[in-house]
Amino acid sequence: MATDIDPAMTQQSRPLPDERLKDMLGMLMLCRYFDERMEALYRQGRLPGAFYSGRGQEGTHVGAASALRADDSLFPTHRDLSAQLTKGLDLNRVMAQYWGRIDGYLRGRDGNSHIGDWYGNRTFAVMSHLPIAYPVACGAALAYKRAGDDRIALAICGDGSTSNGRWHEALNMSAVFQLPVVWVVNNNQFAYSAPNPVEFHTATIAEKAAAYGMPGVRVDGGEVLEVFEAVQEAAERARSGGGPSLIESVSLRWRGHAGHDPAKYMAPELLEEYMTLHDPVKNFREELLSWGIVTKDDIDAMSERIAADFEAAHSYALASPFPEPGDAFLGNWTEDGYWTREPGRGGGTESP
């Protein structure tokens, strides 16, 4: 209906072209659907291993990764699959990874969230010892600077990581050497079960940036464009030689630390507030509807396509073989970062 359209948001005043905004909404919807379905499979006993939900935090992940170029580097955590999918990981191979199959990114050597594709799309493999990827991001950024390249590194961690020495060392080094890196702290307000007030004594995480002489900003993780614009500004500053930036994106994980955690330490009214007012998927969907960029029919079509893509990827994963002992020595790395294998292994293709 015409009365639903916001006349103040003209095409010229929109932060991105309409197609980019549609793609961003599609990614938010995919990530939400993926999270919901994977949790259901986990609770049904059909998903092996653990599951770490990022529901409610998709705005941080999609917003941050959308500001990156294809040749930039992403250093995620176990809860940042939405960022990895936005960066370009293949849904089929992600699903194969979760089921420990040979077509997964680690060829069945590991499963669940330890996903990465460094040679394919510059996504560093997730490691459990957070924030161990922060110092590695410094190394990547230093290499880019020494090479005279304008690529950047972006690293994500949670609020609990800010109490770890590696976090402070990485920020200090990046500032001293003015490295092209963007630090994103996904403040989900609980480090496992520890709330912010017992994690640190400052009012915000963003204000810690002043101690290292870098810009710091706090954004609402429920607003994907707010995150995108903050990261885009920081990325442009890093590319132009302006050094690192710290971005604190405030959100709330709607589930516990992992699938086994009932999160009884979380106040029900806090969860209700974030699910009602700070849902990044709902908020952005309503924005695009009000701007006239999408219709309800468009949303329905996107939902159907996402469900079909998920089921196809699930089937792909279950059809992929488990690795055999000899597969540890199978295949050679190619220039584009993929590995070749014998025809017939993993669907009979030459590369995943």
Secondary structure by P-SEA (a helix, b strand, c coil): cccccccccccccccccaaaaaaaaaaaaaaaaaaaaaaaaaaacccccbbbbcccaaaaaaaaaaaccccbbbbbccccaaaaaaacccaaaaaaaaacccccccccccccccccccccccccccccccccaaaaaaaaaaaaaaaccccbbbbbbcccccccaaaaaaaaaaaaaccbbbbbbccccccccccccccccccccccccccccbbbbbbccccaaaaaaaaaaaaaaaaacccbbbbbbbbbcccccccccccccccaaaaaaaaccccaaaaaaaaaaaaccccaaaaaaaaaaaaaaaaaaaaaaaaccccccccccccccccccbbbbccccccccccc
